[in-house]
Amino acid sequence: MAKTTLTHLLTRLRELREAHGLTQEAFAERSGISYKYYQAVEAGRKRELRLSTLERLASAYGLEVWQLLAPDLPVFNPAPGRLPRRRAAKPR
C-alpha cells in the first residue's frame, strides 16, 4: 500500500473508531479480527493489508472499502447502537 494511502487509512480508522466511541478491542471484536492484529494495523506496523481485511474493517462501520479510503467523506458519530451488526463470516 502506498505510504500516503496507508497514512490516510490509519488516520481514518482512528477517527472513525473514536467518533463511534469504541476502544481498539471493541472495534476489533466488531470487525472480526484479533485485537493484537488491529492494534498493529492502527499503529502502522501492518503495512500490507489484504482486501478481505479492508472489507472487514469497512463493513464493521457499514461502509464499502472505497468509502473507508475516500478522503472527502466526513467522519460522523451515529446515534448509539446504530453501527451495523457484524456479518457472519463467509464460507471459503
C-alpha positions, 0 to 999 in steps of 0.5 A, a space after each residue: 500500500 502506498 505510504 500516503 494511502 496507508 497514512 490516510 487509512 490509519 488516520 481514518 480508522 482512528 477517527 472513525 473508531 473514536 467518533 463511534 466511541 469504541 476502544 481498539 478491542 471493541 472495534 476489533 471484536 466488531 470487525 472480526 479480527 484479533 485485537 493484537 492484529 488491529 492494534 498493529 494495523 492502527 499503529 502502522 506496523 501492518 503495512 500490507 493489508 489484504 482486501 478481505 481485511 479492508 472489507 472487514 474493517 469497512 463493513 464493521 462501520 457499514 461502509 464499502 472499502 472505497 468509502 473507508 479510503 475516500 478522503 472527502 467523506 466526513 467522519 460522523 458519530 451515529 446515534 448509539 447502537 446504530 453501527 451495523 451488526 457484524 456479518 457472519 463470516 463467509 464460507 471459503 
